[in-house]
Amino acid sequence: MRDPYWLAEARQHLGVREIVGPKHSPIIMGWIKELGAKVLGIQVNDDETPWCGTFMAMVMKRCSLPVPPLAVRAAQWGRVGKWGRELRDPRLGCVLVFTRNGGGHVGLYLGEDETHFHVLGGNQSNSVNVMRIAKNRLADGGMRWPNGPDLPFKQIIKLSPKGAGVSEDEA
């Protein structure tokens, strides 16, 4: 199974980490500068601001795909922001939007086990990595496909939960 090109782009950034405290990751700050307040929807000056939406915007922009208004806000990648096409079933690389206390989270579908999606995303334990996120946290209308690329057939990818960390709060 071949990665959609935006998922291939996202994989290139695995391991990028924010720097907790007064210093900031030059890589993440570079993404913020590259996107700017016009794309992100707000002025961002640090890597302490939740940056899952920033990561997603950087990936999509570099792949010449649409980015929602207020891209820094995770919910804008779903039904709230009317971004992309809503899916009923997953496809490798589809965008998943989750709810959490105090906000949301956005990442890319790699597969799933019985209770969790396996998600490649930014700001998961302060880095770009793959984490398991509970299926019951998926936002209403939170499974999306970018406008433009052809929509493949449904791809439920079964993965083992062993060895994969569980994310419960991505702030």
Rosetta blueprint (number, residue, H / E / L):
1 M L
2 R L
3 D L
4 P L
5 Y H
6 W H
7 L H
8 A H
9 E H
10 A H
11 R H
12 Q L
13 H L
14 L L
15 G L
16 V L
17 R E
18 E L
19 I L
20 V L
21 G L
22 P L
23 K L
24 H L
25 S L
26 P H
27 I H
28 I H
29 M H
30 G H
31 W H
32 I H
33 K H
34 E H
35 L H
36 G H
37 A H
38 K H
39 V H
40 L H
41 G L
42 I L
43 Q L
44 V L
45 N L
46 D L
47 D L
48 E L
49 T L
50 P L
51 W L
52 C H
53 G H
54 T H
55 F H
56 M H
57 A H
58 M H
59 V H
60 M H
61 K H
62 R H
63 C L
64 S L
65 L L
66 P L
67 V L
68 P L
69 P L
70 L L
71 A L
72 V L
73 R L
74 A H
75 A H
76 Q H
77 W H
78 G L
79 R L
80 V L
81 G L
82 K L
83 W L
84 G L
85 R E
86 E E
87 L L
88 R L
89 D L
90 P L
91 R L
92 L L
93 G L
94 C L
95 V E
96 L E
97 V E
98 F E
99 T E
100 R E
101 N L
102 G L
103 G E
104 G E
105 H E
106 V E
107 G E
108 L E
109 Y E
110 L E
111 G E
112 E E
113 D L
114 E L
115 T L
116 H E
117 F E
118 H E
119 V E
120 L E
121 G E
122 G E
123 N E
124 Q E
125 S L
126 N L
127 S E
128 V E
129 N E
130 V E
131 M E
132 R E
133 I E
134 A E
135 K H
136 N H
137 R H
138 L E
139 A E
140 D E
141 G E
142 G E
143 M E
144 R E
145 W E
146 P L
147 N L
148 G L
149 P L
150 D L
151 L L
152 P L
153 F L
154 K L
155 Q L
156 I L
157 I L
158 K E
159 L L
160 S L
161 P L
162 K L
163 G L
164 A L
165 G L
166 V E
167 S L
168 E L
169 D L
170 E L
171 A L
